[in-house]
Amino acid sequence: MVQLAKQLKQNGYKLLLLSNLATEHYDVLHAKYPEIAKLFDGRIIISAHVKMLKPHKEIYQHVLETYHLKAQECIFIDNQQENVDAAQQCGIAGITHKNVHKTKNELIKLGIKI
């Protein structure tokens, strides 16, 4: 997924990371893999920081409002179907990640250039 994120960023797409990781786990991952955080240009939302969790609709609305995004211009990718379903209920296109090949194919179907 890191390679896919790099390709998307190189093609001009804006990437955000929305995670239910605990703050301590995020801090460890961020310290160990700082290059991944750079892919998101500071647009990283950790549920513990905003006191909301996926799949609650409030966290998706928070992301849309905070970053001035239009739901119909966003695609949410997650490995949990319930999180994708919640994003879709907010008007965001969703892809349930099973493997990189399938996720790439779904992005292409949505008109994303990879």
ChimeraX attribute file (.defattr): number of C-alpha atoms within 10 A of each C-alpha:
attribute: neighborCount
match mode: 1-to-1
recipient: residues
	/A:1	12
	/A:2	11
	/A:3	10
	/A:4	14
	/A:5	17
	/A:6	17
	/A:7	14
	/A:8	17
	/A:9	16
	/A:10	12
	/A:11	12
	/A:12	9
	/A:13	14
	/A:14	14
	/A:15	18
	/A:16	17
	/A:17	16
	/A:18	19
	/A:19	16
	/A:20	16
	/A:21	16
	/A:22	12
	/A:23	14
	/A:24	10
	/A:25	11
	/A:26	15
	/A:27	12
	/A:28	11
	/A:29	14
	/A:30	14
	/A:31	11
	/A:32	10
	/A:33	11
	/A:34	11
	/A:35	11
	/A:36	15
	/A:37	16
	/A:38	13
	/A:39	20
	/A:40	16
	/A:41	13
	/A:42	11
	/A:43	17
	/A:44	16
	/A:45	17
	/A:46	19
	/A:47	17
	/A:48	15
	/A:49	11
	/A:50	10
	/A:51	8
	/A:52	16
	/A:53	18
	/A:54	18
	/A:55	17
	/A:56	13
	/A:57	17
	/A:58	15
	/A:59	21
	/A:60	25
	/A:61	14
	/A:62	14
	/A:63	18
	/A:64	16
	/A:65	12
	/A:66	10
	/A:67	10
	/A:68	9
	/A:69	12
	/A:70	11
	/A:71	19
	/A:72	11
	/A:73	9
	/A:74	16
	/A:75	18
	/A:76	21
	/A:77	19
	/A:78	18
	/A:79	12
	/A:80	14
	/A:81	15
	/A:82	14
	/A:83	22
	/A:84	23
	/A:85	20
	/A:86	20
	/A:87	28
	/A:88	19
	/A:89	13
	/A:90	16
	/A:91	16
	/A:92	20
	/A:93	18
	/A:94	22
	/A:95	24
	/A:96	18
	/A:97	19
	/A:98	11
	/A:99	10
	/A:100	13
	/A:101	11
	/A:102	13
	/A:103	18
	/A:104	18
	/A:105	13
	/A:106	16
	/A:107	16
	/A:108	12
	/A:109	10
	/A:110	13
	/A:111	9
	/A:112	14
	/A:113	13
	/A:114	16
